[in-house]
Amino acid sequence: MDDNRVGALSGSSNLSNKVLTVAIGEAHTLALTGDGCVYTWGRGMFGRLGTGSEADELCPVRVKFDTSEEKKLKFVGIAAGAYHSLALADDGSVWCWGYNIYGQLGINDDFSMVPRLMDHFLDSSSLDSITNESETKRREPLKVCSVKAGGMMSIAIDNLGILWMWGNCPHNRNTTESVPVSSLESTFTPIPVQDFYGRTVVKVACGNQHVVALVSAGETYKGEDLVCYSWGDNNHGQLGLGDRESRIRPDVVETFNHDSPWAVYDIACGAYHTALLSVKKSPNGKIEYTCWTFGLGDNGQLGHGTTQSAVKPEPVKELPQHVYLISTDCGLFHTSVVSSTGDVWSWGMMNGLGLCPDASFTGTDAGDAISPRKITLERPKFHDPVQISCGAAHTVLVANGGYKLWSWGRGQSGVLGNGKTMDILGPSLLLWPPLEDFKDQDSNNVTEDKLGNNGSEDVGETEKRLALAMEEMKLLQSKLSIVERYASILHGSIFGKPFAEEDIPISLRNEGTFDIAKEWEDMLDSADRSKLIRLELFYRNMLAGVKDKQMKRRIQEMIKEFLPPSTSAKTGENSVQNGQGRVT
């Protein structure tokens, strides 16, 4: 191929391997790539993966959309609720799949195992109820620009800055009376939030039944003139309004009103708590960044150093104030933040990992993190971080400019995307790019090269070799999983906790060699008293078992030596089984 064609293919390949954003549900993850494709992995129940079945996927797989050959869609947005998923195409169309008992897919079915096109946004007739005739005439055609999901609800923002909601969400009814959030009826038809008409909704996040939005102070968005609003369920103070009263209509979070010195630029909602990132410019030009949290704090998910809940936004004081915080997200009971310098912090349930209390590890790893805990790798920082996202009990970090993904936390159903189902307590590389893409890219390259030059060479043999290589890699992954489980069992029996990546000796990680004598000495030097006692008991029992076996073997040898061959075997066996070591 000529240089131009090689460059084009290389550029396309790079975009297909680059993750722009991820979205996480209760136990599944979506990833959007630079070439407009959507990938998914994790738990498949209710069809939330969009693969056509409820089977779990341990590695990323591409989501297929039922479109005509003439209309190749490029996707520009993704979102994940607890058990459902959304994808936004560049033509403004919205596709949904998964659980739908509350209408969160925008269709009148219980659930969908494959992506379904929503037809409610294809015309703007529903806008007539909130616009007058002259305004309607000068408006542009309706087009969805972003999508969000949380719990059992779905949300979209259109090109006019209007916010739409459907599913089990706090609807904006045309009433001023107080209506309990719990009495709301679900709907599969998107409903516009009328309170913000005439202004621009810039960003939105939602939890189980509460919503937080950043809205322009005036009719147009000028960059930093955003006001923070919240509404919905407020039993734990997750609206940040200073009380625990639920709201059916949006209310201003006074800490971040129009006159606030803090400009909020990122928002995230957990099931019952909220996190915000803000920036403040001092008169001397110094910039200060702060993460604020409020709502339920029982598991330390607010990061305030206590397990108390908060009804107003409070700063997470242990984070650095003069480092740009790129991204934050909330899981079910944990919160994570990543900075531009590559540092990652997490706090909340089970040492900030989000793991449930029945997780099988003890010692220094147990307990909730009530203050930010730095998540580390063999190197202290993650290169070129992009985004962090939290599920119910796992976390995914997009780093290296989108070309590497790290995951940690609960591994059931393959939610970590590493081909395994084990819990991992430290960051591990996700299997990215997907193996199936190597096959597709190599097949395309071979076809372009060989058919383009010769016009007749068959690539069937190459495809067979690629298929065999794929099968071999899957077999190796299976063997690796077995070896890791075996290593974890042995490690747990000695050290009392599962095997993790940081437990691999430095010499083995860096040089591929293992000096067991040196590593043993180093391990003993670094072990505390409790670990040394545990080791002593373990090896004392092991040594006793070896000595007992030696004694039994010696008795058998003596019997064979002094008794006739015809009776020695049977007599020796009986003598040893008597357990006394006597010759009868």
C-alpha positions as CSV (number, residue, x, y, z in Angstrom):
1,M,0.0,0.0,0.0
2,D,1.1,3.6,-0.5
3,D,2.0,5.9,2.4
4,N,-1.3,7.7,2.3
5,R,-3.4,4.5,2.6
6,V,-1.1,3.2,5.4
7,G,-1.5,6.5,7.3
8,A,-5.3,6.4,6.8
9,L,-5.6,2.9,8.2
10,S,-3.2,3.7,11.0
11,G,-5.2,6.8,12.0
12,S,-8.5,4.8,11.9
13,S,-6.9,2.1,14.0
14,N,-5.8,4.6,16.6
15,L,-9.2,6.1,16.9
16,S,-10.8,2.7,17.2
17,N,-8.5,1.9,20.2
18,K,-9.0,5.3,21.9
19,V,-11.6,5.5,24.6
20,L,-13.3,8.9,24.8
21,T,-15.5,8.1,27.7
22,V,-17.0,5.3,29.9
23,A,-20.3,5.0,31.6
24,I,-21.0,2.5,34.4
25,G,-24.2,1.0,35.7
26,E,-24.7,-1.3,38.7
27,A,-22.5,-4.1,37.3
28,H,-21.9,-3.3,33.7
29,T,-19.7,-0.8,31.8
30,L,-20.0,1.0,28.4
31,A,-17.0,2.5,26.5
32,L,-17.2,4.9,23.6
33,T,-14.3,4.9,21.1
34,G,-12.9,7.7,18.8
35,D,-14.3,6.0,15.7
36,G,-17.9,6.1,17.1
37,C,-18.3,2.5,18.3
38,V,-19.8,1.4,21.6
39,Y,-18.3,-1.5,23.7
40,T,-19.7,-3.2,26.8
41,W,-18.9,-5.8,29.4
42,G,-20.0,-7.1,32.8
43,R,-23.3,-8.5,34.0
44,G,-25.8,-9.3,31.2
45,M,-29.0,-9.7,33.2
46,F,-32.0,-7.9,31.7
47,G,-30.1,-7.4,28.4
48,R,-28.2,-4.4,29.7
49,L,-25.2,-5.3,27.5
50,G,-27.2,-5.1,24.3
51,T,-25.7,-8.3,22.9
52,G,-29.0,-10.1,22.4
53,S,-28.6,-12.4,25.4
54,E,-28.4,-12.2,29.2
55,A,-25.0,-13.8,29.3
56,D,-22.2,-12.1,31.2
57,E,-19.2,-10.7,29.2
58,L,-15.8,-10.9,30.9
59,C,-14.1,-8.8,28.2
60,P,-15.2,-5.8,26.1
61,V,-17.5,-6.7,23.1
62,R,-18.8,-4.3,20.5
63,V,-22.5,-3.4,20.6
64,K,-24.2,-3.9,17.2
65,F,-26.9,-1.6,16.1
66,D,-29.6,-2.6,13.6
67,T,-29.1,0.0,10.9
68,S,-29.1,-0.1,7.2
69,E,-25.8,-0.5,5.2
70,E,-26.4,3.0,3.8
71,K,-26.7,4.6,7.2
72,K,-23.6,3.9,9.2
73,L,-24.1,5.6,12.6
74,K,-21.3,7.2,14.5
75,F,-22.0,7.4,18.2
76,V,-21.0,10.4,20.2
77,G,-22.5,9.8,23.7
78,I,-23.2,6.9,26.1
79,A,-25.0,6.6,29.5
80,A,-25.7,3.8,31.9
81,G,-28.4,3.4,34.5
82,A,-28.6,0.7,37.1
83,Y,-29.7,-2.0,34.6
84,H,-30.1,-0.1,31.3
85,S,-28.0,1.6,28.7
86,L,-28.2,4.5,26.3
87,A,-26.2,5.6,23.2
88,L,-26.5,8.8,21.3
89,A,-25.6,8.9,17.5
90,D,-24.2,11.9,15.7
91,D,-27.6,12.4,13.9
92,G,-29.3,13.0,17.2
93,S,-31.0,9.6,17.5
94,V,-31.1,7.9,20.9
95,W,-30.8,4.1,21.3
96,C,-31.7,2.3,24.5
97,W,-31.5,-1.3,25.8
98,G,-31.8,-3.3,29.0
99,Y,-34.4,-3.1,31.9
100,N,-37.5,-1.1,31.2
101,I,-40.1,-1.8,33.9
102,Y,-40.3,2.0,34.6
103,G,-40.1,3.1,31.0
104,Q,-36.5,4.2,31.2
105,L,-35.9,3.0,27.6
106,G,-38.6,5.1,26.2
107,I,-40.4,2.1,24.8
108,N,-43.6,0.3,26.0
109,D,-41.9,-3.1,26.8
110,D,-40.5,-4.7,29.9
111,F,-37.0,-4.9,28.6
112,S,-34.9,-5.1,25.4
113,M,-31.9,-7.3,24.8
114,V,-30.7,-5.3,21.8
115,P,-30.5,-1.6,21.1
116,R,-33.9,0.0,20.2
117,L,-34.3,3.4,18.5
118,M,-36.4,5.9,20.4
119,D,-38.7,7.8,18.1
120,H,-39.9,10.5,20.6
121,F,-37.1,12.9,19.7
122,L,-37.6,12.7,15.9
123,D,-39.9,15.7,15.8
124,S,-40.3,18.8,18.0
125,S,-44.1,18.9,18.2
126,S,-43.9,18.3,21.9
127,L,-42.1,21.6,22.3
128,D,-45.4,23.5,21.4
129,S,-46.6,23.2,25.0
130,I,-43.7,25.4,26.3
131,T,-43.1,27.8,23.4
132,N,-45.3,30.5,21.8
133,E,-45.9,30.5,18.1
134,S,-43.3,33.1,17.2
135,E,-40.6,31.4,19.2
136,T,-41.4,28.0,17.7
137,K,-41.0,29.4,14.1
138,R,-37.5,30.6,14.7
139,R,-36.3,27.5,16.5
140,E,-34.0,25.0,15.0
141,P,-35.0,21.4,14.4
142,L,-34.8,19.4,17.7
143,K,-31.7,17.3,18.1
144,V,-30.4,15.6,21.2
145,C,-26.9,16.6,22.2
146,S,-26.1,14.5,25.3
147,V,-27.6,11.7,27.3
148,K,-27.4,10.7,31.0
149,A,-28.9,7.9,33.1
150,G,-29.1,6.9,36.8
151,G,-31.1,4.4,38.8
152,M,-34.2,3.7,36.7
153,M,-34.3,7.1,34.9
154,S,-32.9,8.5,31.6
155,I,-32.2,12.1,30.8
156,A,-31.3,14.0,27.6
157,I,-30.3,17.6,26.7
158,D,-31.2,18.9,23.3
159,N,-29.6,21.6,21.1
160,L,-31.9,24.2,22.5
161,G,-30.6,23.6,26.0
162,I,-33.9,21.9,27.1
163,L,-33.7,19.0,29.6
164,W,-35.8,15.9,29.0
165,M,-36.6,13.1,31.5
166,W,-38.3,9.7,31.3
167,G,-38.5,6.6,33.4
168,N,-38.8,6.6,37.2
169,C,-37.8,10.2,37.8
170,P,-39.0,13.3,39.6
171,H,-41.2,14.8,36.9
172,N,-41.7,18.6,36.6
173,R,-45.4,18.7,36.8
174,N,-47.2,21.9,36.0
175,T,-48.2,22.6,39.6
176,T,-47.0,24.6,42.6
177,E,-48.4,22.2,45.2
178,S,-46.1,19.9,47.2
179,V,-46.2,16.4,45.8
180,P,-44.2,13.5,47.4
181,V,-41.5,12.1,45.2
182,S,-42.6,8.6,46.1
183,S,-46.0,9.1,44.6
184,L,-44.7,9.8,41.1
185,E,-45.8,7.7,38.2
186,S,-43.2,6.4,35.7
187,T,-43.4,7.3,32.0
188,F,-41.8,6.0,28.8
189,T,-42.4,9.4,27.1
190,P,-39.7,12.0,27.5
191,I,-41.0,15.1,29.4
192,P,-39.3,18.5,29.2
193,V,-38.4,20.3,32.4
194,Q,-40.2,23.6,32.1
195,D,-38.5,25.4,34.9
196,F,-35.4,25.9,32.8
197,Y,-37.1,27.1,29.7
198,G,-35.4,30.3,28.4
199,R,-32.0,29.2,29.8
200,T,-29.5,26.6,28.8
201,V,-29.0,23.3,30.7
202,V,-25.2,22.6,30.4
203,K,-24.7,19.4,32.5
204,V,-26.8,17.0,34.5
205,A,-26.3,14.0,36.8
206,C,-28.8,11.7,38.5
207,G,-28.8,9.2,41.3
208,N,-31.5,6.7,42.3
209,Q,-34.2,9.4,42.5
210,H,-32.5,12.7,42.6
211,V,-31.1,15.0,39.9
212,V,-28.5,17.7,39.9
213,A,-28.1,20.2,37.0
214,L,-25.8,23.1,36.0
215,V,-27.9,25.8,34.3
216,S,-27.0,29.1,32.7
217,A,-27.9,32.1,34.8
218,G,-29.2,33.9,31.7
219,E,-30.6,32.9,28.4
220,T,-27.2,32.0,26.9
221,Y,-24.3,30.2,28.4
222,K,-21.2,32.5,28.7
223,G,-18.7,30.0,30.1
224,E,-18.8,30.4,33.9
225,D,-22.2,31.8,34.7
226,L,-23.7,28.5,35.9
227,V,-26.2,28.0,38.7
228,C,-26.5,24.6,40.5
229,Y,-30.0,23.2,40.9
230,S,-31.2,19.9,42.5
231,W,-34.5,18.1,43.0
232,G,-36.0,14.7,43.7
233,D,-35.6,12.5,46.7
234,N,-33.8,14.1,49.7
235,N,-34.1,11.7,52.6
236,H,-30.4,11.8,53.3
237,G,-29.7,15.5,52.3
238,Q,-28.4,14.5,48.8
239,L,-29.9,17.7,47.3
240,G,-27.6,19.9,49.4
241,L,-30.4,22.3,50.2
242,G,-29.9,22.3,54.0
243,D,-32.7,20.0,54.9
244,R,-34.2,16.5,54.2
245,E,-37.3,17.6,52.4
246,S,-37.8,16.1,48.9
247,R,-38.4,18.5,46.0
248,I,-40.7,17.9,43.0
249,R,-39.3,21.0,41.2
250,P,-35.7,22.3,40.9
251,D,-34.3,24.4,43.7
252,V,-31.0,26.4,43.8
253,V,-28.2,24.9,45.8
254,E,-27.3,28.2,47.5
255,T,-23.6,27.3,48.0
256,F,-23.3,27.5,44.2
257,N,-25.8,30.2,43.2
258,H,-25.1,33.0,40.7
259,D,-23.2,35.1,43.3
260,S,-21.0,32.2,44.5
261,P,-17.2,32.6,44.1
262,W,-17.1,28.9,43.3
263,A,-17.7,27.8,39.7
264,V,-18.9,24.2,39.4
265,Y,-17.6,22.3,36.4
266,D,-18.3,18.6,37.2
267,I,-21.1,16.9,39.0
268,A,-21.8,13.3,39.9
269,C,-24.6,11.4,41.8
270,G,-24.4,8.2,43.8
271,A,-27.5,6.3,44.9
272,Y,-27.9,8.7,47.9
273,H,-25.0,11.2,47.8
274,T,-23.6,13.8,45.5
275,A,-20.2,15.1,44.5
276,L,-19.2,18.4,42.8
277,L,-15.9,19.8,41.5
278,S,-15.5,23.5,41.5
279,V,-12.8,26.2,40.8
280,K,-12.2,29.5,42.6
281,K,-10.1,32.4,41.4
282,S,-8.5,34.6,44.1
283,P,-8.0,38.3,43.6
284,N,-4.2,37.6,43.3
285,G,-4.9,35.2,40.4
286,K,-4.3,32.0,42.4
287,I,-6.6,29.2,41.4
288,E,-8.1,26.8,43.9
289,Y,-9.9,23.5,43.2
290,T,-12.3,21.8,45.6
291,C,-14.4,18.6,45.7
292,W,-17.7,19.1,47.6
293,T,-19.9,16.2,48.8
294,F,-23.2,15.9,50.6
295,G,-25.9,13.3,51.3
296,L,-25.6,9.9,52.9
297,G,-22.3,9.4,54.7
298,D,-22.8,6.1,56.6
299,N,-19.9,4.4,54.8
300,G,-17.6,7.4,54.6
301,Q,-18.6,8.1,51.0
302,L,-18.5,11.9,51.7
303,G,-14.8,11.8,52.6
304,H,-15.2,14.2,55.5
305,G,-13.4,11.9,58.0
306,T,-16.7,10.7,59.6
307,T,-19.7,8.5,58.9
308,Q,-22.1,11.4,59.3
309,S,-24.4,12.5,56.6
310,A,-24.4,16.2,55.3
311,V,-27.4,18.2,54.2
312,K,-25.2,21.0,52.7
313,P,-22.2,20.8,50.5
314,E,-19.0,20.4,52.5
315,P,-15.4,20.3,51.1
316,V,-13.3,17.2,51.0
317,K,-10.4,18.8,52.9
318,E,-7.7,16.2,52.4
319,L,-7.5,16.6,48.6
320,P,-4.9,19.1,47.2
321,Q,-6.4,22.5,46.6
322,H,-4.1,23.8,43.9
323,V,-4.1,20.8,41.5
324,Y,-6.7,20.5,38.7
325,L,-9.2,17.8,39.5
326,I,-10.2,16.4,36.2
327,S,-13.1,14.1,37.0
328,T,-15.2,12.7,39.9
329,D,-17.8,10.0,40.1
330,C,-20.0,8.3,42.8
331,G,-20.7,4.6,43.1
332,L,-23.3,3.1,45.3
333,F,-21.4,3.8,48.5
334,H,-18.0,5.2,47.4
335,T,-16.6,8.2,45.6
336,S,-13.5,8.7,43.4
337,V,-11.5,11.6,42.0
338,V,-8.6,11.9,39.5
339,S,-6.3,14.8,39.0
340,S,-4.4,16.2,36.0
341,T,-1.2,15.0,37.7
342,G,-2.3,11.4,37.5
343,D,-3.2,10.9,41.2
344,V,-6.4,9.0,42.0
345,W,-8.2,9.1,45.3
346,S,-11.2,7.0,46.5
347,W,-13.2,6.8,49.7
348,G,-16.2,5.1,51.1
349,M,-17.3,1.5,51.6
350,M,-14.6,-1.1,52.2
351,N,-11.5,1.0,52.0
352,G,-12.9,3.1,49.1
353,L,-13.2,0.2,46.8
354,G,-17.0,0.1,47.0
355,L,-16.9,-3.6,47.9
356,C,-19.7,-5.0,50.0
357,P,-19.0,-6.0,53.6
358,D,-19.0,-9.7,52.7
359,A,-15.8,-9.3,50.7
360,S,-13.3,-12.0,51.7
361,F,-10.3,-10.1,53.0
362,T,-9.2,-8.9,56.4
363,G,-6.5,-7.1,58.2
364,T,-5.3,-3.7,57.1
365,D,-7.4,-3.8,53.9
366,A,-10.7,-4.2,55.8
367,G,-13.0,-1.3,56.9
368,D,-14.4,1.7,55.2
369,A,-12.3,4.7,54.2
370,I,-13.8,7.8,55.7
371,S,-11.2,10.1,54.2
372,P,-9.6,10.1,50.7
373,R,-7.3,7.1,50.1
374,K,-4.7,7.4,47.3
375,I,-5.0,4.5,44.8
376,T,-1.5,3.5,43.7
377,L,0.1,1.2,41.1
378,E,3.8,0.1,41.0
379,R,4.3,3.7,39.8
380,P,2.7,6.3,42.0
381,K,0.8,8.1,39.2
382,F,-1.3,7.3,36.1
383,H,-0.1,8.9,32.9
384,D,-2.4,11.3,31.0
385,P,-5.7,10.5,32.9
386,V,-9.0,11.2,31.1
387,Q,-11.9,10.1,33.3
388,I,-12.9,8.1,36.4
389,S,-16.2,6.3,36.7
390,C,-17.8,4.2,39.5
391,G,-20.2,1.4,39.6
392,A,-22.0,-0.2,42.5
393,A,-18.8,-1.9,43.7
394,H,-16.1,-1.3,41.1
395,T,-14.2,1.6,39.5
396,V,-12.8,2.2,36.0
397,L,-10.1,4.7,35.1
398,V,-9.4,5.9,31.6
399,A,-5.7,6.9,31.3
400,N,-2.8,7.2,28.8
401,G,-5.0,9.6,26.7
402,G,-7.7,7.0,26.3
403,Y,-5.5,4.1,25.2
404,K,-5.3,2.3,28.6
405,L,-8.1,1.4,31.0
406,W,-7.6,0.3,34.6
407,S,-10.2,-1.3,36.8
408,W,-10.5,-2.6,40.4
409,G,-13.1,-3.7,43.0
410,R,-15.7,-6.5,42.7
411,G,-15.0,-8.8,39.8
412,Q,-18.2,-10.9,39.8
413,S,-19.8,-11.4,36.3
414,G,-16.7,-9.9,34.6
415,V,-17.4,-6.3,35.6
416,L,-13.7,-5.5,35.6
417,G,-13.3,-6.4,31.9
418,N,-10.1,-8.4,32.5
419,G,-11.4,-11.8,31.5
420,K,-11.7,-12.9,35.2
421,T,-14.4,-12.9,37.9
422,M,-12.1,-12.3,40.9
423,D,-12.2,-9.3,43.2
424,I,-9.1,-7.1,42.6
425,L,-8.1,-4.7,45.4
426,G,-5.6,-2.7,43.3
427,P,-5.7,-1.2,39.7
428,S,-5.3,-3.9,37.0
429,L,-5.2,-3.4,33.2
430,L,-8.4,-4.0,31.5
431,L,-8.3,-6.1,28.3
432,W,-8.2,-3.3,25.8
433,P,-8.2,-3.1,22.8
434,P,-10.7,-6.1,22.5
435,L,-9.3,-9.3,20.9
436,E,-12.1,-9.3,18.3
437,D,-10.9,-5.9,17.0
438,F,-7.4,-7.3,16.2
439,K,-9.1,-9.9,14.0
440,D,-11.2,-7.3,12.2
441,Q,-8.3,-4.8,11.7
442,D,-5.9,-7.4,10.5
443,S,-8.5,-8.9,8.1
444,N,-9.2,-5.4,6.7
445,N,-5.5,-4.6,6.3
446,V,-4.8,-7.9,4.5
447,T,-7.8,-7.4,2.3
448,E,-6.8,-3.8,1.4
449,D,-3.2,-4.9,0.7
450,K,-3.6,-8.1,-1.1
451,L,-6.9,-7.5,-3.0
452,G,-5.8,-4.0,-3.8
453,N,-2.6,-5.1,-5.4
454,N,-3.4,-8.4,-7.0
455,G,-7.2,-8.3,-7.1
456,S,-7.5,-12.1,-6.7
457,E,-5.5,-13.4,-3.7
458,D,-7.6,-15.3,-1.2
459,V,-7.5,-14.2,2.5
460,G,-9.4,-17.2,3.8
461,E,-6.2,-18.8,5.0
462,T,-5.2,-15.7,6.9
463,E,-8.6,-15.5,8.6
464,K,-8.3,-19.1,9.7
465,R,-4.9,-18.4,11.2
466,L,-6.3,-15.4,13.0
467,A,-9.2,-17.4,14.3
468,L,-6.8,-20.1,15.6
469,A,-4.7,-17.4,17.3
470,M,-7.8,-16.0,18.9
471,E,-8.8,-19.4,20.3
472,E,-5.2,-19.9,21.6
473,M,-5.3,-16.5,23.3
474,K,-8.6,-17.4,25.0
475,L,-7.1,-20.7,26.2
476,L,-4.1,-18.8,27.6
477,Q,-6.5,-16.4,29.4
478,S,-8.3,-19.3,30.9
479,K,-5.1,-20.9,32.1
480,L,-3.9,-17.6,33.5
481,S,-7.1,-17.3,35.5
482,I,-6.6,-20.8,37.0
483,V,-3.0,-20.0,37.9
484,E,-4.0,-16.7,39.5
485,R,-6.7,-18.4,41.6
486,Y,-4.2,-21.1,42.6
487,A,-1.7,-18.3,43.6
488,S,-4.4,-16.5,45.5
489,I,-5.3,-19.6,47.5
490,L,-1.7,-20.2,48.5
491,H,-1.1,-16.6,49.2
492,G,-4.2,-16.4,51.4
493,S,-3.2,-19.5,53.4
494,I,0.1,-17.8,54.3
495,F,-0.7,-14.1,54.5
496,G,-4.4,-14.2,55.3
497,K,-5.6,-12.1,52.3
498,P,-6.1,-12.7,48.6
499,F,-3.2,-12.3,46.2
500,A,-3.0,-8.8,44.5
501,E,-0.7,-7.4,41.9
502,E,1.3,-5.4,44.4
503,D,2.2,-8.7,46.1
504,I,4.4,-9.7,43.1
505,P,8.1,-9.4,44.1
506,I,9.8,-6.3,42.6
507,S,12.5,-8.4,41.0
508,L,10.0,-10.5,39.2
509,R,8.0,-7.5,38.0
510,N,10.9,-5.5,36.7
511,E,13.4,-8.2,35.6
512,G,11.5,-11.4,35.1
513,T,13.8,-13.2,37.6
514,F,13.1,-14.5,41.1
515,D,15.7,-14.9,43.8
516,I,13.6,-16.8,46.4
517,A,16.2,-16.6,49.1
518,K,16.6,-12.8,48.8
519,E,12.8,-12.2,48.5
520,W,12.2,-14.4,51.6
521,E,14.7,-12.4,53.6
522,D,13.2,-9.2,52.4
523,M,9.7,-10.4,53.3
524,L,10.7,-11.4,56.8
525,D,12.4,-8.0,57.3
526,S,9.3,-6.1,56.3
527,A,6.8,-8.3,58.1
528,D,5.3,-7.1,61.4
529,R,4.9,-9.3,64.5
530,S,1.5,-10.6,63.6
531,K,2.6,-11.7,60.2
532,L,5.6,-13.4,61.6
533,I,3.5,-15.3,64.1
534,R,1.1,-16.4,61.3
535,L,4.1,-17.6,59.2
536,E,5.5,-19.5,62.2
537,L,2.2,-21.3,62.9
538,F,1.8,-22.2,59.2
539,Y,5.2,-23.6,58.7
540,R,5.2,-25.4,62.1
541,N,2.1,-27.3,61.1
542,M,3.6,-28.0,57.7
543,L,6.9,-29.3,59.2
544,A,5.0,-31.5,61.6
545,G,3.1,-33.0,58.7
546,V,6.4,-33.7,56.8
547,K,8.0,-35.3,59.9
548,D,4.9,-37.5,60.4
549,K,5.0,-38.7,56.8
550,Q,8.8,-39.4,57.1
551,M,8.2,-41.6,60.2
552,K,5.5,-43.6,58.4
553,R,7.7,-44.1,55.4
554,R,10.6,-45.3,57.6
555,I,8.4,-47.8,59.4
556,Q,7.3,-49.2,56.1
557,E,10.9,-49.6,55.0
558,M,11.8,-51.4,58.2
559,I,8.9,-53.8,57.8
560,K,9.9,-54.6,54.3
561,E,13.5,-55.2,55.4
562,F,12.8,-57.7,58.2
563,L,9.7,-59.5,57.2
564,P,9.3,-62.0,54.3
565,P,8.2,-60.3,51.0
566,S,4.9,-62.2,51.0
567,T,3.7,-60.6,54.2
568,S,5.6,-57.4,54.5
569,A,3.4,-55.2,52.3
570,K,0.1,-56.1,53.9
571,T,1.6,-56.2,57.5
572,G,3.4,-52.9,57.0
573,E,0.3,-51.2,55.7
574,N,-1.8,-52.4,58.7
575,S,1.0,-51.4,61.1
576,V,1.2,-47.9,59.9
577,Q,-2.6,-47.5,59.7
578,N,-2.7,-48.5,63.4
579,G,-1.1,-45.1,64.0
580,Q,1.3,-46.3,66.7
581,G,4.3,-47.3,64.6
582,R,4.5,-50.8,66.2
583,V,5.5,-54.0,64.4
584,T,2.9,-56.7,65.2
